[in-house]
Amino acid sequence: MAKLLLLLLPGLMIVGAVHGIFMGRLASKKLCADDECVYTISLARAQEDYSAPDCRFINIKKGQQIYVYSKLVKENGTGEFWAGSVYGDLHEDEMGTVGYFPRNLVEEQHVYQEATKELPTTDIDFFCE
């Protein structure tokens, strides 16, 4: 019995360590380059600093490059947000973190694939750890 408990204990610790919160949706649809929304759409450069208001968003600094993975479809009265991650070694603490940022704060530098697939957003699109 003690061996079984020891085998289960690491798994319980992992389950206990995973937590988060589902935040409100910023849009009901998104544009992607593919059906799974995993391919990079474009590379953009931040035109000014942006401080994330909550965990759905990423902090960006003027001049940073950002890989864009999806573009939320603008709905009545909402801002236009894109999802991406910061690229570069100047601000390593933000690298690899995917989040939203206002579209008007960046300029697309290079389009890899057109965002032609309109998909519904899901709760996981707005999940925060």
Sequence and secondary structure as in RCSB ss.txt:
>XXXX:A:sequence
MAKLLLLLLPGLMIVGAVHGIFMGRLASKKLCADDECVYTISLARAQEDYSAPDCRFINIKKGQQIYVYSKLVKE
NGTGEFWAGSVYGDLHEDEMGTVGYFPRNLVEEQHVYQEATKELPTTDIDFFCE
>XXXX:A:secstr
 HHHHHHHHHHHHHHHH   EE   S SEEEESSTTS S  EEEEESS B  SSTTB  B TT EEEEEEEE   
TT   EEEEEEESSTTGGGBT EEEEEGGGEEEEEESS   EEEE  GGGGEE 
